[in-house]
Amino acid sequence: MHKSEVKFKETSLGKIPDDFERGDDLVKAINEFLLKECFLLKHDINERSITHKLAEYVQKYFSDYNVDCEYNRMPNERDERNNNGEARKEFISKALKLYPSQTSSDDDKGTTVYPDIIIHKRGSNKSNLIVIEAKKETNVTEKSKEFDFRKLKAFTKSDGLGYKYGIYLELNENSNDGLKELKFFRDGAEYNGV
């Protein structure tokens, strides 16, 4: 999809792609979160707490999907059999092979390669709809933003986990609207309106 082919529409959060499946539902979820959870944004609460709460609002509007934070399992695509010849379902890590420097599982800056929030159907990679990376403006560095963009591009590649859409949210702790930046990714690339 060429950038010039993408049409955008104006929403309360800013421009979103016209062809963004369930975009209106996501806008409603984010708006409700920003309205009801401003305490989290104004009091330097950990990003994991913020993304967990945002995921709760998203789940309300995407009840036909599973909405998970830092989800890390998917079925192994190999056809493995046990000793009796029965199919054995093995679950492996649902993560990218992008390695930031000095990352640990207790990293409170959120630089792991698991997505912050995913909208999908558990147990398969055939229904990976949306992957979201969310950052508080106070935690954003050029390096962390570039890494989140790399993750979103990789998560939306058809030869990767194949999420239909990737979204980058930068949350502003000091403004009334709570959202500083909103970017979209699809087919392994960022796309913007003209």
MOGIUR-V215148 format. One record per residue. N is the residue number from 1. D_CENTER is the distance of its C-alpha to the mean C-alpha in Angstrom with 2 decimals. Layout:
# MOGIUR-V215148
n: (N;N)
d_center: (D_CENTER;D_CENTER)
This chain:
# MOGIUR-V215148
n: (1;2;3;4;5;6;7;8;9;10;11;12;13;14;15;16;17;18;19;20;21;22;23;24;25;26;27;28;29;30;31;32;33;34;35;36;37;38;39;40;41;42;43;44;45;46;47;48;49;50;51;52;53;54;55;56;57;58;59;60;61;62;63;64;65;66;67;68;69;70;71;72;73;74;75;76;77;78;79;80;81;82;83;84;85;86;87;88;89;90;91;92;93;94;95;96;97;98;99;100;101;102;103;104;105;106;107;108;109;110;111;112;113;114;115;116;117;118;119;120;121;122;123;124;125;126;127;128;129;130;131;132;133;134;135;136;137;138;139;140;141;142;143;144;145;146;147;148;149;150;151;152;153;154;155;156;157;158;159;160;161;162;163;164;165;166;167;168;169;170;171;172;173;174;175;176;177;178;179;180;181;182;183;184;185;186;187;188;189;190;191;192;193;194)
d_center: (20.51;22.23;21.00;24.28;23.65;20.54;21.69;19.93;20.85;21.12;19.40;19.72;16.51;17.80;17.73;15.35;16.24;19.00;17.85;14.34;14.77;14.30;13.57;16.27;14.85;11.57;13.99;16.17;13.69;12.66;16.39;17.57;15.47;16.85;20.27;20.60;18.84;20.22;22.01;18.92;18.26;21.99;22.93;20.89;19.12;16.93;13.22;12.67;14.87;13.13;9.62;11.75;13.68;11.00;9.81;13.56;13.86;11.16;13.08;16.21;15.37;13.88;16.71;17.15;13.90;12.77;9.93;9.51;8.67;9.19;10.59;13.04;15.35;16.15;19.65;21.66;22.64;26.17;28.88;30.41;33.42;35.13;38.90;39.70;37.81;35.13;31.53;29.59;25.86;24.40;20.83;19.43;16.51;13.17;12.24;13.00;16.41;15.58;17.58;17.51;20.89;21.85;18.79;19.55;18.01;19.30;17.92;17.42;15.86;12.68;13.27;12.75;11.24;9.33;5.56;5.48;4.43;5.08;7.71;10.47;14.08;15.12;17.76;16.96;14.78;16.42;14.17;10.61;9.56;6.02;2.80;1.43;4.36;7.28;10.85;14.26;16.57;19.08;17.01;16.16;18.40;18.74;18.06;14.82;13.50;14.82;13.23;9.62;10.77;12.31;9.37;7.51;11.06;11.73;8.96;10.20;13.80;16.03;17.69;14.64;12.33;12.47;9.29;10.88;8.45;5.91;5.72;7.11;8.77;11.94;13.77;17.54;19.67;22.88;22.52;23.12;20.12;17.63;15.41;16.48;14.18;11.82;11.15;10.26;10.21;12.01;14.43;13.65;14.40;13.64;15.50;17.30;20.13;23.71)
